[in-house]
Amino acid sequence: MDDPVEGARQDRLLIQAGLTLVSEVDLDRVLERIVELAMDITSARYGALAVMAEDRHQIERFVTRGITEDEQIAIGDPPVGHGMLGLLIEERRSVRIPDISKDPRSYGFPPNHPPMRAFLGAPVLALGKVFGNIYLTEKQTADEFTPEDEAALEVLATQAGVAIENARLHEETRRAEEQRGRLEMLEDRERIAKELHDGVIQALFAVGMGLQGTAAMSPDAETMHRIEGAVEEIDRAIRDLRNYIFGLRPGILADRQLDEALTKLAIDFQERSDVLIVVDIDAKTASEFAGRATDVVQLVREALSNVERHAGAQTCRVSLRRTSAGGVLVIDDDGVGFEVATTKGPGMGLANLRSRVGSLGGQIEITSTPGEGTTVRATLPI
């Protein structure tokens, strides 16, 4: 028998549901809200939404409401798209059953699924395809679900399809914008690097060559000495610019694992600086930093830049190993060293190292002795 009060309540909740779902743009939250709203509208004790995989038989996501966390754990693997759930998918129609335990299609559910008697289910369509199905059990205010409940669930399922399409579109748009932003940033960095290399460095090199020619023709030893000092400063500026260009070009991780990227970084450093470098990277430890690979590469790049610019080293070592404290990254050299306690150190290099390690949640230790080289040891959480 129709209940005007219950019908009015469901109509009001459906309107609210439509507004609520349209305002959600996170797909996971949309799925959760669909189940919550369906239970509220039909007064169901338990609700679930199964998201189908491409084969339309396996379920890749299973959102439940109305059970405790322990009950959720006890359920185990999600159901498969057979039996009653398969019917919702294949026939694309709602199903209402007074007692599903007596129905021959009541299979495909997990063995530890909460007990079911009254059952109500409907397919959810998105972009004209079956996205999944929503089903409800145990109406709390009656022995079984009503035709009005079934009609309300069908309306909600339609609203759910629109909300899912909206959330997916929002996610695709967000990813596209992020990708576009990354591409624009990379293009800008490549452009700046090219302009520095093709313009500024070439101009400085030409000035240096001209000064060397002037020095060679100068009859005054003091003037020649001062010009040679200026040429050395130009050479140093060129090396610094090349370091900056090296930092601007981010492609080192484009097609490499972290251990491979660090090895390539070291090889490039050796070719550029004539400092012999030894690389000792544990591949397994490096793989555990895959999500932070860019930060680790930048950390090593900054440390090697300091070695090239300030250490005057003959050899250098880069190692990454795992200890009980986490991943330990070490960059050491046999250069001139410096007094850590009394000197400001090499420019902003040390401050940058400390800042980068701190952003990774790690600890850094810098030790150095004049004439005996410098060691940078960063312990990073895994």
BALOBA-1460 file (C-alpha; in Angstrom, 3 decimals):
// residues 382
<rec num="1" residu="m" x="0.000" y="0.000" z="0.000"/>
<rec num="2" residu="d" x="1.255" y="3.441" z="-0.887"/>
<rec num="3" residu="d" x="2.344" y="5.594" z="2.048"/>
<rec num="4" residu="p" x="1.926" y="9.297" z="1.134"/>
<rec num="5" residu="v" x="4.192" y="10.397" z="3.990"/>
<rec num="6" residu="e" x="6.921" y="7.949" z="2.997"/>
<rec num="7" residu="g" x="6.543" y="8.924" z="-0.657"/>
<rec num="8" residu="a" x="6.930" y="12.606" z="0.174"/>
<rec num="9" residu="r" x="9.993" y="11.832" z="2.271"/>
<rec num="10" residu="q" x="11.607" y="9.886" z="-0.571"/>
<rec num="11" residu="d" x="10.833" y="12.633" z="-3.083"/>
<rec num="12" residu="r" x="12.430" y="15.209" z="-0.814"/>
<rec num="13" residu="l" x="15.498" y="13.022" z="-0.251"/>
<rec num="14" residu="l" x="15.884" y="12.354" z="-3.983"/>
<rec num="15" residu="i" x="15.947" y="16.084" z="-4.695"/>
<rec num="16" residu="q" x="18.542" y="16.570" z="-1.972"/>
<rec num="17" residu="a" x="20.483" y="13.575" z="-3.303"/>
<rec num="18" residu="g" x="20.661" y="15.093" z="-6.778"/>
<rec num="19" residu="l" x="22.010" y="18.354" z="-5.412"/>
<rec num="20" residu="t" x="24.472" y="16.557" z="-3.142"/>
<rec num="21" residu="l" x="25.881" y="14.285" z="-5.836"/>
<rec num="22" residu="v" x="26.315" y="17.078" z="-8.380"/>
<rec num="23" residu="s" x="28.339" y="19.073" z="-5.840"/>
<rec num="24" residu="e" x="30.792" y="16.205" z="-5.279"/>
<rec num="25" residu="v" x="33.753" y="15.993" z="-7.667"/>
<rec num="26" residu="d" x="35.871" y="13.332" z="-5.950"/>
<rec num="27" residu="l" x="34.938" y="9.923" z="-7.392"/>
<rec num="28" residu="d" x="35.606" y="7.950" z="-4.199"/>
<rec num="29" residu="r" x="33.420" y="10.313" z="-2.206"/>
<rec num="30" residu="v" x="30.704" y="10.166" z="-4.877"/>
<rec num="31" residu="l" x="30.575" y="6.371" z="-4.578"/>
<rec num="32" residu="e" x="30.348" y="6.567" z="-0.789"/>
<rec num="33" residu="r" x="27.573" y="9.149" z="-0.932"/>
<rec num="34" residu="i" x="25.559" y="7.052" z="-3.412"/>
<rec num="35" residu="v" x="25.451" y="4.144" z="-0.961"/>
<rec num="36" residu="e" x="24.662" y="6.387" z="1.998"/>
<rec num="37" residu="l" x="21.841" y="8.137" z="0.148"/>
<rec num="38" residu="a" x="20.373" y="4.874" z="-1.115"/>
<rec num="39" residu="m" x="20.247" y="3.470" z="2.417"/>
<rec num="40" residu="d" x="18.687" y="6.661" z="3.738"/>
<rec num="41" residu="i" x="16.016" y="6.836" z="1.044"/>
<rec num="42" residu="t" x="14.963" y="3.159" z="1.393"/>
<rec num="43" residu="s" x="15.664" y="2.705" z="5.137"/>
<rec num="44" residu="a" x="18.018" y="-0.194" z="4.370"/>
<rec num="45" residu="r" x="20.307" y="-1.602" z="7.044"/>
<rec num="46" residu="y" x="23.113" y="-2.532" z="4.645"/>
<rec num="47" residu="g" x="24.164" y="-1.098" z="1.302"/>
<rec num="48" residu="a" x="26.944" y="-1.761" z="-1.197"/>
<rec num="49" residu="l" x="28.090" y="-0.436" z="-4.553"/>
<rec num="50" residu="a" x="30.168" y="-2.713" z="-6.726"/>
<rec num="51" residu="v" x="32.265" y="-1.136" z="-9.492"/>
<rec num="52" residu="m" x="32.790" y="-3.543" z="-12.366"/>
<rec num="53" residu="a" x="36.084" y="-4.209" z="-14.125"/>
<rec num="54" residu="e" x="36.316" y="-4.093" z="-17.910"/>
<rec num="55" residu="d" x="35.427" y="-7.795" z="-18.242"/>
<rec num="56" residu="r" x="32.082" y="-7.068" z="-16.488"/>
<rec num="57" residu="h" x="32.529" y="-10.181" z="-14.339"/>
<rec num="58" residu="q" x="35.119" y="-9.106" z="-11.809"/>
<rec num="59" residu="i" x="34.606" y="-6.314" z="-9.299"/>
<rec num="60" residu="e" x="37.470" y="-3.860" z="-8.946"/>
<rec num="61" residu="r" x="35.975" y="-1.719" z="-6.180"/>
<rec num="62" residu="f" x="33.459" y="-2.498" z="-3.467"/>
<rec num="63" residu="v" x="32.004" y="0.300" z="-1.314"/>
<rec num="64" residu="t" x="29.946" y="-0.768" z="1.689"/>
<rec num="65" residu="r" x="27.989" y="0.960" z="4.434"/>
<rec num="66" residu="g" x="26.022" y="-0.338" z="7.411"/>
<rec num="67" residu="i" x="28.601" y="-2.742" z="8.814"/>
<rec num="68" residu="t" x="31.424" y="-2.409" z="11.304"/>
<rec num="69" residu="e" x="35.093" y="-2.374" z="10.364"/>
<rec num="70" residu="d" x="35.503" y="-5.894" z="11.777"/>
<rec num="71" residu="e" x="32.563" y="-7.120" z="9.689"/>
<rec num="72" residu="q" x="34.088" y="-5.476" z="6.622"/>
<rec num="73" residu="i" x="37.380" y="-7.293" z="7.233"/>
<rec num="74" residu="a" x="35.530" y="-10.576" z="7.763"/>
<rec num="75" residu="i" x="33.812" y="-10.290" z="4.375"/>
<rec num="76" residu="g" x="37.167" y="-10.734" z="2.674"/>
<rec num="77" residu="d" x="37.261" y="-10.665" z="-1.120"/>
<rec num="78" residu="p" x="34.515" y="-8.685" z="-2.886"/>
<rec num="79" residu="p" x="31.719" y="-10.568" z="-4.651"/>
<rec num="80" residu="v" x="31.955" y="-11.530" z="-8.305"/>
<rec num="81" residu="g" x="29.575" y="-10.380" z="-11.014"/>
<rec num="82" residu="h" x="27.620" y="-13.616" z="-11.181"/>
<rec num="83" residu="g" x="24.251" y="-14.690" z="-9.909"/>
<rec num="84" residu="m" x="22.064" y="-11.864" z="-8.682"/>
<rec num="85" residu="l" x="24.745" y="-9.231" z="-9.292"/>
<rec num="86" residu="g" x="25.287" y="-10.582" z="-12.785"/>
<rec num="87" residu="l" x="21.577" y="-10.208" z="-13.438"/>
<rec num="88" residu="l" x="21.752" y="-6.518" z="-12.533"/>
<rec num="89" residu="i" x="24.645" y="-6.081" z="-14.955"/>
<rec num="90" residu="e" x="23.425" y="-8.194" z="-17.859"/>
<rec num="91" residu="e" x="19.743" y="-7.254" z="-17.860"/>
<rec num="92" residu="r" x="20.256" y="-3.619" z="-16.790"/>
<rec num="93" residu="r" x="17.130" y="-3.560" z="-14.668"/>
<rec num="94" residu="s" x="16.314" y="-3.291" z="-10.997"/>
<rec num="95" residu="v" x="15.544" y="-6.362" z="-8.905"/>
<rec num="96" residu="r" x="13.394" y="-6.547" z="-5.768"/>
<rec num="97" residu="i" x="13.116" y="-9.835" z="-3.829"/>
<rec num="98" residu="p" x="11.311" y="-10.434" z="-0.512"/>
<rec num="99" residu="d" x="13.691" y="-13.221" z="0.550"/>
<rec num="100" residu="i" x="16.888" y="-13.629" z="-1.448"/>
<rec num="101" residu="s" x="17.979" y="-16.617" z="0.608"/>
<rec num="102" residu="k" x="15.307" y="-18.635" z="-1.214"/>
<rec num="103" residu="d" x="16.232" y="-17.382" z="-4.683"/>
<rec num="104" residu="p" x="18.346" y="-19.744" z="-6.857"/>
<rec num="105" residu="r" x="20.335" y="-16.746" z="-8.164"/>
<rec num="106" residu="s" x="21.596" y="-15.921" z="-4.682"/>
<rec num="107" residu="y" x="25.242" y="-16.770" z="-5.280"/>
<rec num="108" residu="g" x="28.464" y="-14.947" z="-6.055"/>
<rec num="109" residu="f" x="28.456" y="-13.139" z="-2.713"/>
<rec num="110" residu="p" x="31.390" y="-13.556" z="-0.305"/>
<rec num="111" residu="p" x="30.959" y="-16.447" z="2.162"/>
<rec num="112" residu="n" x="31.095" y="-14.040" z="5.121"/>
<rec num="113" residu="h" x="28.650" y="-11.533" z="3.669"/>
<rec num="114" residu="p" x="26.180" y="-10.164" z="6.272"/>
<rec num="115" residu="p" x="22.929" y="-12.191" z="6.342"/>
<rec num="116" residu="m" x="20.464" y="-11.111" z="3.660"/>
<rec num="117" residu="r" x="16.736" y="-11.536" z="3.323"/>
<rec num="118" residu="a" x="14.961" y="-8.563" z="1.748"/>
<rec num="119" residu="f" x="16.973" y="-7.478" z="-1.308"/>
<rec num="120" residu="l" x="16.832" y="-4.498" z="-3.658"/>
<rec num="121" residu="g" x="19.329" y="-3.799" z="-6.404"/>
<rec num="122" residu="a" x="19.802" y="-1.653" z="-9.509"/>
<rec num="123" residu="p" x="22.493" y="-1.138" z="-12.169"/>
<rec num="124" residu="v" x="24.403" y="2.136" z="-12.326"/>
<rec num="125" residu="l" x="25.077" y="3.410" z="-15.852"/>
<rec num="126" residu="a" x="27.723" y="5.972" z="-16.783"/>
<rec num="127" residu="l" x="28.324" y="7.157" z="-20.357"/>
<rec num="128" residu="g" x="25.836" y="4.543" z="-21.570"/>
<rec num="129" residu="k" x="27.791" y="1.632" z="-20.053"/>
<rec num="130" residu="v" x="27.267" y="-0.354" z="-16.882"/>
<rec num="131" residu="f" x="29.561" y="1.198" z="-14.295"/>
<rec num="132" residu="g" x="28.472" y="-1.127" z="-11.505"/>
<rec num="133" residu="n" x="25.524" y="-2.049" z="-9.374"/>
<rec num="134" residu="i" x="24.071" y="-0.925" z="-6.092"/>
<rec num="135" residu="y" x="22.220" y="-3.252" z="-3.801"/>
<rec num="136" residu="l" x="20.500" y="-2.928" z="-0.435"/>
<rec num="137" residu="t" x="19.346" y="-5.468" z="2.124"/>
<rec num="138" residu="e" x="17.138" y="-5.599" z="5.219"/>
<rec num="139" residu="k" x="14.618" y="-2.761" z="5.190"/>
<rec num="140" residu="q" x="14.519" y="-1.571" z="8.777"/>
<rec num="141" residu="t" x="10.892" y="-0.353" z="8.807"/>
<rec num="142" residu="a" x="9.273" y="-3.342" z="7.080"/>
<rec num="143" residu="d" x="9.837" y="-6.974" z="6.116"/>
<rec num="144" residu="e" x="10.624" y="-6.154" z="2.498"/>
<rec num="145" residu="f" x="11.322" y="-3.296" z="0.143"/>
<rec num="146" residu="t" x="8.355" y="-1.676" z="-1.585"/>
<rec num="147" residu="p" x="7.732" y="-0.786" z="-5.233"/>
<rec num="148" residu="e" x="8.228" y="2.853" z="-4.183"/>
<rec num="149" residu="d" x="11.656" y="1.917" z="-2.823"/>
<rec num="150" residu="e" x="12.505" y="0.294" z="-6.139"/>
<rec num="151" residu="a" x="11.373" y="3.337" z="-8.106"/>
<rec num="152" residu="a" x="13.330" y="5.652" z="-5.826"/>
<rec num="153" residu="l" x="16.478" y="3.517" z="-6.198"/>
<rec num="154" residu="e" x="16.138" y="3.628" z="-9.995"/>
<rec num="155" residu="v" x="15.994" y="7.431" z="-9.881"/>
<rec num="156" residu="l" x="18.976" y="7.561" z="-7.565"/>
<rec num="157" residu="a" x="20.923" y="5.192" z="-9.832"/>
<rec num="158" residu="t" x="20.291" y="7.565" z="-12.733"/>
<rec num="159" residu="q" x="21.492" y="10.505" z="-10.645"/>
<rec num="160" residu="a" x="24.510" y="8.439" z="-9.614"/>
<rec num="161" residu="g" x="25.466" y="7.840" z="-13.244"/>
<rec num="162" residu="v" x="25.465" y="11.587" z="-13.915"/>
<rec num="163" residu="a" x="27.491" y="12.267" z="-10.766"/>
<rec num="164" residu="i" x="30.034" y="9.585" z="-11.701"/>
<rec num="165" residu="e" x="30.428" y="11.065" z="-15.184"/>
<rec num="166" residu="n" x="30.890" y="14.505" z="-13.630"/>
<rec num="167" residu="a" x="33.511" y="13.255" z="-11.160"/>
<rec num="168" residu="r" x="35.398" y="11.394" z="-13.871"/>
<rec num="169" residu="l" x="35.368" y="14.448" z="-16.137"/>
<rec num="170" residu="h" x="36.628" y="16.623" z="-13.287"/>
<rec num="171" residu="e" x="39.448" y="14.155" z="-12.568"/>
<rec num="172" residu="e" x="40.443" y="13.950" z="-16.240"/>
<rec num="173" residu="t" x="40.414" y="17.758" z="-16.479"/>
<rec num="174" residu="r" x="42.555" y="18.070" z="-13.363"/>
<rec num="175" residu="r" x="45.082" y="15.547" z="-14.680"/>
<rec num="176" residu="a" x="45.171" y="17.274" z="-18.069"/>
<rec num="177" residu="e" x="45.801" y="20.648" z="-16.419"/>
<rec num="178" residu="e" x="48.569" y="19.203" z="-14.251"/>
<rec num="179" residu="q" x="50.159" y="17.552" z="-17.274"/>
<rec num="180" residu="r" x="49.896" y="20.762" z="-19.277"/>
<rec num="181" residu="g" x="51.465" y="22.683" z="-16.399"/>
<rec num="182" residu="r" x="54.333" y="20.199" z="-16.175"/>
<rec num="183" residu="l" x="54.926" y="20.335" z="-19.919"/>
<rec num="184" residu="e" x="54.924" y="24.133" z="-19.898"/>
<rec num="185" residu="m" x="57.375" y="24.174" z="-17.004"/>
<rec num="186" residu="l" x="59.689" y="21.697" z="-18.742"/>
<rec num="187" residu="e" x="59.502" y="23.684" z="-21.963"/>
<rec num="188" residu="d" x="60.375" y="26.893" z="-20.099"/>
<rec num="189" residu="r" x="63.302" y="25.240" z="-18.375"/>
<rec num="190" residu="e" x="64.604" y="23.785" z="-21.635"/>
<rec num="191" residu="r" x="64.248" y="27.184" z="-23.318"/>
<rec num="192" residu="i" x="66.140" y="28.974" z="-20.540"/>
<rec num="193" residu="a" x="68.847" y="26.321" z="-20.566"/>
<rec num="194" residu="k" x="69.266" y="26.649" z="-24.331"/>
<rec num="195" residu="e" x="69.420" y="30.435" z="-24.157"/>
<rec num="196" residu="l" x="72.047" y="30.298" z="-21.400"/>
<rec num="197" residu="h" x="74.146" y="27.793" z="-23.311"/>
<rec num="198" residu="d" x="73.841" y="29.274" z="-26.774"/>
<rec num="199" residu="g" x="73.924" y="32.910" z="-25.711"/>
<rec num="200" residu="v" x="75.535" y="33.767" z="-22.390"/>
<rec num="201" residu="i" x="78.130" y="30.982" z="-22.268"/>
<rec num="202" residu="q" x="79.242" y="31.526" z="-25.840"/>
<rec num="203" residu="a" x="79.601" y="35.269" z="-25.193"/>
<rec num="204" residu="l" x="81.627" y="34.694" z="-22.018"/>
<rec num="205" residu="f" x="83.820" y="32.185" z="-23.825"/>
<rec num="206" residu="a" x="84.520" y="34.702" z="-26.575"/>
<rec num="207" residu="v" x="85.431" y="37.379" z="-24.007"/>
<rec num="208" residu="g" x="87.764" y="34.926" z="-22.281"/>
<rec num="209" residu="m" x="89.488" y="34.056" z="-25.543"/>
<rec num="210" residu="g" x="89.930" y="37.740" z="-26.321"/>
<rec num="211" residu="l" x="91.451" y="38.432" z="-22.905"/>
<rec num="212" residu="q" x="93.830" y="35.501" z="-23.265"/>
<rec num="213" residu="g" x="95.035" y="36.971" z="-26.549"/>
<rec num="214" residu="t" x="95.506" y="40.372" z="-24.888"/>
<rec num="215" residu="a" x="97.449" y="38.810" z="-22.024"/>
<rec num="216" residu="a" x="99.766" y="37.013" z="-24.423"/>
<rec num="217" residu="m" x="100.639" y="40.315" z="-26.122"/>
<rec num="218" residu="s" x="101.034" y="42.365" z="-22.946"/>
<rec num="219" residu="p" x="104.645" y="43.358" z="-22.147"/>
<rec num="220" residu="d" x="103.751" y="44.057" z="-18.503"/>
<rec num="221" residu="a" x="103.865" y="40.974" z="-16.221"/>
<rec num="222" residu="e" x="101.495" y="42.471" z="-13.639"/>
<rec num="223" residu="t" x="98.888" y="43.335" z="-16.276"/>
<rec num="224" residu="m" x="99.202" y="39.864" z="-17.797"/>
<rec num="225" residu="h" x="98.736" y="38.297" z="-14.360"/>
<rec num="226" residu="r" x="95.620" y="40.355" z="-13.668"/>
<rec num="227" residu="i" x="94.133" y="39.485" z="-17.074"/>
<rec num="228" residu="e" x="94.803" y="35.776" z="-16.474"/>
<rec num="229" residu="g" x="92.996" y="36.095" z="-13.138"/>
<rec num="230" residu="a" x="90.031" y="37.627" z="-14.940"/>
<rec num="231" residu="v" x="90.044" y="34.752" z="-17.438"/>
<rec num="232" residu="e" x="89.972" y="32.263" z="-14.570"/>
<rec num="233" residu="e" x="86.956" y="34.046" z="-13.111"/>
<rec num="234" residu="i" x="85.212" y="33.840" z="-16.486"/>
<rec num="235" residu="d" x="85.992" y="30.121" z="-16.655"/>
<rec num="236" residu="r" x="84.524" y="29.711" z="-13.193"/>
<rec num="237" residu="a" x="81.389" y="31.605" z="-14.210"/>
<rec num="238" residu="i" x="81.041" y="29.370" z="-17.276"/>
<rec num="239" residu="r" x="81.302" y="26.267" z="-15.078"/>
<rec num="240" residu="d" x="78.654" y="27.663" z="-12.742"/>
<rec num="241" residu="l" x="76.322" y="28.396" z="-15.630"/>
<rec num="242" residu="r" x="76.774" y="24.879" z="-16.923"/>
<rec num="243" residu="n" x="75.848" y="23.601" z="-13.488"/>
<rec num="244" residu="y" x="72.686" y="25.698" z="-13.546"/>
<rec num="245" residu="i" x="71.859" y="24.410" z="-17.023"/>
<rec num="246" residu="f" x="72.442" y="20.881" z="-15.766"/>
<rec num="247" residu="g" x="69.920" y="21.557" z="-13.002"/>
<rec num="248" residu="l" x="67.405" y="23.089" z="-15.386"/>
<rec num="249" residu="r" x="67.242" y="20.010" z="-17.561"/>
<rec num="250" residu="p" x="65.033" y="17.531" z="-15.701"/>
<rec num="251" residu="g" x="64.955" y="14.682" z="-18.185"/>
<rec num="252" residu="i" x="67.354" y="12.433" z="-16.282"/>
<rec num="253" residu="l" x="64.458" y="10.532" z="-14.689"/>
<rec num="254" residu="a" x="62.321" y="10.414" z="-17.819"/>
<rec num="255" residu="d" x="63.068" y="6.775" z="-18.677"/>
<rec num="256" residu="r" x="65.259" y="5.624" z="-15.793"/>
<rec num="257" residu="q" x="64.911" y="4.128" z="-12.326"/>
<rec num="258" residu="l" x="66.465" y="6.125" z="-9.482"/>
<rec num="259" residu="d" x="69.635" y="4.020" z="-9.319"/>
<rec num="260" residu="e" x="70.137" y="4.427" z="-13.067"/>
<rec num="261" residu="a" x="69.470" y="8.176" z="-12.850"/>
<rec num="262" residu="l" x="72.029" y="8.638" z="-10.065"/>
<rec num="263" residu="t" x="74.611" y="6.669" z="-12.032"/>
<rec num="264" residu="k" x="73.972" y="8.820" z="-15.112"/>
<rec num="265" residu="l" x="74.196" y="11.942" z="-12.947"/>
<rec num="266" residu="a" x="77.592" y="10.801" z="-11.645"/>
<rec num="267" residu="i" x="78.923" y="9.983" z="-15.114"/>
<rec num="268" residu="d" x="77.877" y="13.384" z="-16.432"/>
<rec num="269" residu="f" x="79.518" y="15.026" z="-13.433"/>
<rec num="270" residu="q" x="82.795" y="13.179" z="-14.053"/>
<rec num="271" residu="e" x="82.859" y="14.097" z="-17.736"/>
<rec num="272" residu="r" x="82.139" y="17.729" z="-16.932"/>
<rec num="273" residu="s" x="84.515" y="18.182" z="-13.993"/>
<rec num="274" residu="d" x="87.334" y="15.645" z="-14.565"/>
<rec num="275" residu="v" x="86.780" y="14.487" z="-10.977"/>
<rec num="276" residu="l" x="86.975" y="10.678" z="-10.745"/>
<rec num="277" residu="i" x="83.722" y="9.435" z="-9.203"/>
<rec num="278" residu="v" x="82.776" y="6.118" z="-7.638"/>
<rec num="279" residu="v" x="79.106" y="5.140" z="-7.512"/>
<rec num="280" residu="d" x="77.774" y="2.625" z="-4.983"/>
<rec num="281" residu="i" x="73.983" y="2.572" z="-5.210"/>
<rec num="282" residu="d" x="71.903" y="-0.293" z="-3.812"/>
<rec num="283" residu="a" x="69.136" y="-0.762" z="-6.378"/>
<rec num="284" residu="k" x="66.653" y="-2.181" z="-3.862"/>
<rec num="285" residu="t" x="67.116" y="0.779" z="-1.521"/>
<rec num="286" residu="a" x="66.821" y="3.187" z="-4.453"/>
<rec num="287" residu="s" x="63.541" y="1.568" z="-5.506"/>
<rec num="288" residu="e" x="62.054" y="2.384" z="-2.105"/>
<rec num="289" residu="f" x="62.520" y="6.081" z="-2.918"/>
<rec num="290" residu="a" x="60.703" y="5.833" z="-6.261"/>
<rec num="291" residu="g" x="58.003" y="8.256" z="-5.138"/>
<rec num="292" residu="r" x="60.638" y="10.802" z="-4.072"/>
<rec num="293" residu="a" x="63.139" y="10.151" z="-6.856"/>
<rec num="294" residu="t" x="63.140" y="13.732" z="-8.135"/>
<rec num="295" residu="d" x="64.021" y="15.098" z="-4.684"/>
<rec num="296" residu="v" x="66.831" y="12.562" z="-4.204"/>
<rec num="297" residu="v" x="68.281" y="13.370" z="-7.626"/>
<rec num="298" residu="q" x="68.189" y="17.092" z="-6.872"/>
<rec num="299" residu="l" x="69.888" y="16.481" z="-3.523"/>
<rec num="300" residu="v" x="72.764" y="14.580" z="-5.139"/>
<rec num="301" residu="r" x="72.958" y="17.135" z="-7.947"/>
<rec num="302" residu="e" x="73.320" y="19.985" z="-5.414"/>
<rec num="303" residu="a" x="76.011" y="18.116" z="-3.489"/>
<rec num="304" residu="l" x="77.998" y="17.325" z="-6.640"/>
<rec num="305" residu="s" x="77.692" y="20.929" z="-7.739"/>
<rec num="306" residu="n" x="79.317" y="21.980" z="-4.462"/>
<rec num="307" residu="v" x="82.131" y="19.486" z="-5.035"/>
<rec num="308" residu="e" x="82.776" y="20.811" z="-8.527"/>
<rec num="309" residu="r" x="82.668" y="24.470" z="-7.592"/>
<rec num="310" residu="h" x="84.466" y="24.475" z="-4.278"/>
<rec num="311" residu="a" x="86.214" y="21.225" z="-3.337"/>
<rec num="312" residu="g" x="89.129" y="21.091" z="-5.758"/>
<rec num="313" residu="a" x="88.812" y="17.311" z="-5.434"/>
<rec num="314" residu="q" x="90.492" y="14.532" z="-7.368"/>
<rec num="315" residu="t" x="87.961" y="11.865" z="-6.429"/>
<rec num="316" residu="c" x="84.397" y="11.731" z="-5.157"/>
<rec num="317" residu="r" x="82.002" y="8.962" z="-4.060"/>
<rec num="318" residu="v" x="78.212" y="8.710" z="-4.124"/>
<rec num="319" residu="s" x="76.571" y="5.876" z="-2.203"/>
<rec num="320" residu="l" x="73.059" y="4.923" z="-1.157"/>
<rec num="321" residu="r" x="72.539" y="2.089" z="1.292"/>
<rec num="322" residu="r" x="69.865" y="0.998" z="3.738"/>
<rec num="323" residu="t" x="70.484" y="0.846" z="7.481"/>
<rec num="324" residu="s" x="68.244" y="0.403" z="10.493"/>
<rec num="325" residu="a" x="67.825" y="4.198" z="10.525"/>
<rec num="326" residu="g" x="66.589" y="4.356" z="6.919"/>
<rec num="327" residu="g" x="68.236" y="5.076" z="3.583"/>
<rec num="328" residu="v" x="71.688" y="6.628" z="3.993"/>
<rec num="329" residu="l" x="72.926" y="8.783" z="1.119"/>
<rec num="330" residu="v" x="76.614" y="9.768" z="1.261"/>
<rec num="331" residu="i" x="78.538" y="12.137" z="-1.001"/>
<rec num="332" residu="d" x="82.193" y="12.545" z="0.006"/>
<rec num="333" residu="d" x="85.295" y="13.976" z="-1.666"/>
<rec num="334" residu="d" x="89.035" y="14.313" z="-1.094"/>
<rec num="335" residu="g" x="89.089" y="18.047" z="-1.733"/>
<rec num="336" residu="v" x="90.357" y="21.047" z="0.216"/>
<rec num="337" residu="g" x="87.656" y="20.869" z="2.883"/>
<rec num="338" residu="f" x="86.681" y="23.728" z="5.180"/>
<rec num="339" residu="e" x="85.976" y="24.560" z="8.811"/>
<rec num="340" residu="v" x="82.304" y="23.683" z="9.275"/>
<rec num="341" residu="a" x="82.031" y="25.462" z="12.619"/>
<rec num="342" residu="t" x="83.748" y="28.718" z="11.672"/>
<rec num="343" residu="t" x="83.020" y="29.258" z="8.015"/>
<rec num="344" residu="k" x="79.862" y="30.140" z="6.167"/>
<rec num="345" residu="g" x="80.645" y="27.323" z="3.804"/>
<rec num="346" residu="p" x="80.342" y="27.333" z="0.043"/>
<rec num="347" residu="g" x="77.661" y="29.891" z="-0.699"/>
<rec num="348" residu="m" x="74.059" y="28.752" z="-0.508"/>
<rec num="349" residu="g" x="74.997" y="25.138" z="-1.238"/>
<rec num="350" residu="l" x="74.936" y="23.868" z="2.331"/>
<rec num="351" residu="a" x="71.725" y="25.696" z="3.150"/>
<rec num="352" residu="n" x="70.101" y="24.193" z="0.074"/>
<rec num="353" residu="l" x="71.229" y="20.703" z="1.098"/>
<rec num="354" residu="r" x="69.870" y="21.093" z="4.614"/>
<rec num="355" residu="s" x="66.574" y="22.468" z="3.300"/>
<rec num="356" residu="r" x="66.118" y="19.660" z="0.788"/>
<rec num="357" residu="v" x="66.897" y="16.914" z="3.287"/>
<rec num="358" residu="g" x="64.522" y="18.544" z="5.768"/>
<rec num="359" residu="s" x="61.748" y="18.543" z="3.155"/>
<rec num="360" residu="l" x="62.256" y="14.792" z="2.821"/>
<rec num="361" residu="g" x="61.864" y="14.365" z="6.576"/>
<rec num="362" residu="g" x="65.495" y="13.333" z="6.973"/>
<rec num="363" residu="q" x="68.596" y="14.316" z="8.900"/>
<rec num="364" residu="i" x="71.825" y="15.645" z="7.410"/>
<rec num="365" residu="e" x="75.360" y="15.608" z="8.786"/>
<rec num="366" residu="i" x="78.119" y="17.599" z="7.081"/>
<rec num="367" residu="t" x="81.695" y="16.963" z="8.199"/>
<rec num="368" residu="s" x="84.786" y="18.545" z="6.730"/>
<rec num="369" residu="t" x="88.441" y="19.034" z="7.617"/>
<rec num="370" residu="p" x="90.708" y="21.502" z="5.796"/>
<rec num="371" residu="g" x="92.956" y="19.564" z="3.471"/>
<rec num="372" residu="e" x="91.128" y="16.270" z="4.009"/>
<rec num="373" residu="g" x="87.861" y="16.645" z="2.140"/>
<rec num="374" residu="t" x="84.140" y="16.824" z="2.963"/>
<rec num="375" residu="t" x="81.424" y="14.256" z="3.662"/>
<rec num="376" residu="v" x="77.702" y="14.889" z="3.319"/>
<rec num="377" residu="r" x="75.618" y="12.170" z="4.987"/>
<rec num="378" residu="a" x="71.817" y="12.307" z="4.666"/>
<rec num="379" residu="t" x="69.642" y="9.783" z="6.484"/>
<rec num="380" residu="l" x="66.230" y="9.608" z="4.848"/>
<rec num="381" residu="p" x="63.142" y="7.779" z="6.151"/>
<rec num="382" residu="i" x="61.877" y="4.889" z="4.056"/>
